[in-house]
Amino acid sequence: MELPERFANLPDYTWPRLRALLDSHLPGGEVVNLAIGEPRHAFPEFVSETISAHAEDFGRYPPNHGSPELLSAIAGWIERRFGVALDENRLMVLNGTREGLFSASVALCPEAKGGRRPFVLIPNPFYQAYMTGALAAGADPVFLPATRETGFLPDLDAIDRDVLERTAAFYFCSPANPQGAVASRDYWKVVLALAERHDFRVFADECYSEIWRSERPVGALEVAAEMDSDPERLFVFHSLSKRSNLPGLRSGFVAGGAKGIAEIRQLRSYAGAPLPGPVQRASARVWDDEKHVEASRQRYVRKYEMADRIFDGVDGYVSPPAGFFLWLPVQDGEDAALSLWRESGVRVLPGAYLASGRNGANPGVGYIRVAMVADEPELERGLEELRNRLCM
Ligand SMILES: Cc1ncc(COP(=O)(O)O)c(C=O)c1O
């Protein structure tokens, strides 16, 4: 079977690519998996209790857009975290943010802008769902380098005016995966002002917003409220996967303008899979609880302190302010990942698999991404192997 043309050039997804690179070789030591960004800190015990207490809900079709109880818990969390009060018609529950990020483009990207195929702006490197969402909507992705030279966020002044005029949406990730860079209030103001001036939407992926070290990242919703900007410009995505160590629960939401949310809701009524009822019940309790979030955050802070100690004095090491990744410069990310695996059993991701562009034009080529998800002793061994084996 042939793929439709618009997906014909999709590279293999990140994980099959990594398996193809590494798995025909034996690991050179006990395996330390720092490749996938799958949180492994504890999630709250009440999650399992709530799911089993409401197991009878598995026998019913769940509410499509989110139960009133879950939407109210999400609205409460947004108000506490960002100081913004949103009506429930500005929220839509998602099975984690990946499918929502994808379907936002499908639901909200116009077929043409100014009579031409629209552009979707994407930072480079980037989370892979953005590109597929843009392609599914029939738009052309435009990649904006987010490199060391640009502070690991796109240089907004460098975007061509003609490109902006043709832009329908801008996917933006803060704190950024993989670099951990955080957009400041002023940076967000420029993004939102550009969206207003050039008539496009912003899809703000903030799934790492609760994992930070000394300064809580500003949220796009609070900046938009301060600027009193048009609510239809901004759609913000949050998830329990990273915040609450529940990547398998598949639970998140999108918040945005009521009109755009109605369009997303409608598309998902036809084609989406609602969250199972017991998952909605448990999710509501998880959004209401901050204790486990704080405990997990402190553990990541200590992991960053460990990384800072181990990489102290290493040329090119940047200690990120948020998220749980290290983005480490190496000669060649694939070579580094392969030799690390073969010599020590430490598994990391070549940066090129998270970025677009061939060879020198791919800003991830000279990097590896390290997910600090393992338990501390295992992580320490992994980071020390990295420090000793890779010449940075
Ligand atoms: C930047 C970014 N956005 C979105 C996601 C999707 O997360 P989920 O679908 O579990 O909410 C991930 C997961 O790794 C991510 O790194």
The ligand as a MOL file (V3000), in Angstrom:
LIG
                    3D

  0  0  0     0  0            999 V3000
M  V30 BEGIN CTAB
M  V30 COUNTS 16 16 0 0 0
M  V30 BEGIN ATOM
M  V30 1 C 7.2500 18.5510 23.4220 0
M  V30 2 C 6.2520 17.4770 23.6040 0
M  V30 3 N 4.9780 17.7370 23.3040 0
M  V30 4 C 4.0240 16.8020 23.4350 0
M  V30 5 C 4.3390 15.5320 23.8760 0
M  V30 6 C 3.2400 14.5100 23.9490 0
M  V30 7 O 2.9610 14.1370 25.2200 0
M  V30 8 P 1.5760 13.4750 25.6310 0
M  V30 9 O 0.8620 13.0900 24.3860 0
M  V30 10 O 1.9450 12.3130 26.4650 0
M  V30 11 O 0.8430 14.5510 26.3740 0
M  V30 12 C 5.6520 15.2010 24.2000 0
M  V30 13 C 6.0030 13.8410 24.6280 0
M  V30 14 O 7.1140 13.4210 24.7070 0
M  V30 15 C 6.6370 16.2070 24.0680 0
M  V30 16 O 7.9210 15.9740 24.3740 0
M  V30 END ATOM
M  V30 BEGIN BOND
M  V30 1 1 1 2
M  V30 2 1 2 3
M  V30 3 2 2 15
M  V30 4 2 3 4
M  V30 5 1 4 5
M  V30 6 1 5 6
M  V30 7 2 5 12
M  V30 8 1 6 7
M  V30 9 1 7 8
M  V30 10 2 8 9
M  V30 11 1 8 10
M  V30 12 1 8 11
M  V30 13 1 12 13
M  V30 14 1 12 15
M  V30 15 2 13 14
M  V30 16 1 15 16
M  V30 END BOND
M  V30 END CTAB
M  END
